[in-house]
Amino acid sequence: MRKRKIIPYDKENKIPVIKASICNGEQVAGFKDLKTGQFEEIMLIRNDKDRQEFVSKYGVNPSEIKKEY
């Protein structure tokens, strides 16, 4: 099994966020710029496996992920 390479993100200026739709429950993981509020969409979250992939791929602490609606 290969070790996955962690893709760094700007921890000083961006926070990990999962945007969830109130209407259909669709969830998208990405990073929100703290200065501009702009959301950078990274991947669709369909299940816990997708969420874990986002966490491990970007080296995100799961407790730091904010959820926005």
N, C-alpha and C positions, 0 to 999 in steps of 0.2 A: 504494500500500500504506500502510495506516494504521500509525502508531507505537502500540504497545501501552502502556497505562498500567500502571506497576508498582504493585502493591498492597503497601503496607508491612506488615511484621509486627514484633512486639516482639523485636528482636534481643538485648536485654538479658536477657530472661526465657524466651525460647523458642528451640529449635533445630529446623532442618528434619530430618525423619526419614522414611524409607520403611519401612513395616512390611510384612514378607513372610511369607506363610504357608508353613510347612514342608510341609504336606499337599498343597496344590494350586498353590502358586507364586503365588497372587494377591498383588498389591502395591498398597498404598495410601500416598499421600504426604500429609504433614501436618506439624504442628508439635507438639513435646513441651515442656510447661512444665517448666522446670528445677527449680522449687520443689516442685510437687505431683506431677510425673511423669505428669500427665494428657495424653493424646494427643488432638489436635484433627484429625480426619480432613478432608482437603480434596478429594482427588480420587483416582480409581482410575487406576493406572498399568498400561496394557496393553502398551505398547511404548515405544521410544526417543522417539517423537514426543510422547507424553503426558508423559514425564519432562522433555523440553525445554520443553514448555508450562509445567509447574510452575516450572522454573528461571527462565524469562523473565517469567512472570506475577508472581512474588513477589520477583524480584531476588536469588535465592539463588545463592551460589557452589556449583557442582556438587561441589567437593571437600569442602564442609562438610556435605553430606548424610550422615547416619548411617543405617545399615541395621540394623533389629532384626527378630528372628524370634520 
